[in-house]
């Protein structure tokens, strides 16, 4: 049977040029030099570390993927969150709501896009002193209300009047907010989502009124999700009022 002898300086090959393990007990073996065995031990240790590193990397990647997927799920299902603030301004403040002039009511943080609302405020033309005018009556000679005055109408149910330019800008910036929803993750209130509000805005855009015409009237909402039949009737009534004022008649 072929065998090899291991000497102090190395291992001698057999006649075939291959290393063959000897089963003879009388083979000369130098116990201080085992190149094949040492190399096998190192390979085994290296492979073990590689497996551990790979498993750790897969675990980290899996965790990141789960977190990212949860984030996507929250961003793609924003309407599960309510835009209702309560039944009073005091309750709205406890719910961390603020008055949002763009959305004509009080809104919680997840229903507000403050960047778009600030842009809406700045959009007021110079003829209005770069600020939207609000009136308690449909009279341009009456005192101009401050924004916080209008916000307080949520408790009284009182309406306020403003110019046609405000109504047009409201429609434009509501659409801007809606266009940003996939990236911002901000909830779009039911009052402004869907085709109902879009149809209303389309009809307003066709009204031939001057920008400073005091023809828009609105209430202040504490529940921006409440786009009920009553809300649709209110918008329809407002459109008819503006159309009548455009013709110089009365409604």
C-alpha positions, -999 to 999 in steps of 0.1 A, spaced: 0 0 0 12 35 -8 23 56 21 43 87 29 69 97 54 67 130 71 101 145 79 111 175 99 113 198 67 82 186 50 61 158 35 75 136 7 51 128 -21 45 92 -32 54 81 -67 20 94 -81 28 129 -68 -2 129 -44 -3 129 -6 -18 96 7 -26 91 44 -8 60 57 -26 35 79 6 18 90 15 22 126 52 21 118 51 52 95 77 78 104 57 109 115 71 142 128 43 154 152 56 190 151 47 197 114 12 191 100 8 215 70 -25 199 56 -41 196 90 -32 232 100 -45 245 67 -77 226 72 -81 242 107 -76 277 93 -101 271 65 -127 258 89 -122 288 112 -124 312 83 -156 296 69 -172 297 103 -165 335 106 -179 340 71 -211 322 80 -216 343 111 -209 376 92 -233 365 65 -261 357 90 -256 390 108 -257 409 75 -289 391 66 -305 399 100 -296 436 97 -309 438 61 -341 420 72 -347 444 101 -341 474 79 -365 460 52 -392 454 78 -389 490 92 -389 504 57 -420 484 47 -438 496 78 -430 531 69 -443 526 34 -475 511 48 -481 542 70 -474 565 41 -497 547 17 -526 544 42 -528 580 56 -566 582 56 -568 558 86 -559 588 107 -587 612 116 -587 650 109 -613 656 136 -602 680 164 -632 678 188 -663 698 196 -647 730 208 -616 751 204 -605 741 239 -608 704 230 -590 711 197 -560 726 215 -558 696 238 -556 674 207 -527 696 194 -548 711 166 -541 745 151 -562 768 129 -553 763 93 -566 792 71 -559 771 39 -582 743 51 -608 767 66 -607 750 100 -587 735 128 -565 705 120 -542 681 139 -505 679 129 -508 649 107 -535 667 86 -515 699 81 -489 707 55 -475 739 72 -452 746 42 -481 748 18 -502 768 43 -475 794 47 -471 796 9 -509 802 7 -506 830 32 -478 846 12 -498 843 -21 -520 872 -12 -516 899 -39 -501 933 -32 -535 949 -36 -544 933 -3 -512 943 14 -498 908 10 -523 895 35 -557 879 30 -586 902 41 -614 887 63 -646 904 71 -674 898 96 -700 911 71 -701 913 33 -689 949 34 -655 959 23 -657 990 45 -661 970 76 -631 963 98 -607 936 86 -605 906 109 -572 891 120 -566 854 114 -570 845 151 -604 863 151 -616 841 123 -602 810 141 -625 818 171 -656 815 149 -653 777 153 -670 780 187 -698 803 176 -706 790 142 -703 825 127 -693 828 90 -668 852 76 -664 868 42 -633 872 20 -624 881 -16 -627 859 -47 -589 857 -50 -588 839 -16 -612 813 -29 -592 807 -60 -559 805 -41 -576 781 -16 -584 757 -45 -549 759 -60 -531 753 -27 -554 725 -16 -545 708 -49 -508 715 -42 -511 699 -7 -528 668 -23 -501 665 -49 -475 664 -21 -492 636 -1 -472 607 -16 -440 623 -4 -451 643 26 -473 615 41 -497 642 53 -533 631 56 -558 646 31 -590 655 50 -622 638 36 -636 673 31 -611 680 3 -604 646 -11 -623 630 -39 -639 647 -69 -666 667 -49 -643 695 -39 -625 695 -72 -658 700 -90 -667 728 -67 -633 745 -74 -638 740 -111 -671 759 -110 -655 787 -89 -627 791 -114 -653 798 -142 -669 826 -123 -661 859 -139 -655 880 -108 -627 904 -101 -601 893 -76 -611 918 -50 -648 910 -52 -661 902 -17 -681 872 -28 -667 843 -8 -682 831 25 -671 803 48 -675 788 82 -647 775 105 -646 737 109 -635 716 139 -639 684 118 -623 685 84 -634 649 78 -671 660 79 -678 664 42 -715 655 46 -745 664 25 -747 696 45 -712 705 35 -719 699 -2 -750 721 1 -730 748 17 -705 748 -11 -733 748 -37 -750 777 -19 -717 796 -19 -712 790 -56 -747 803 -64 -741 834 -42 -709 842 -60 -726 837 -94 -754 860 -84 -730 887 -72 -711 884 -105 -743 892 -124 -750 921 -101 -781 905 -88 -792 892 -54 -794 857 -40 
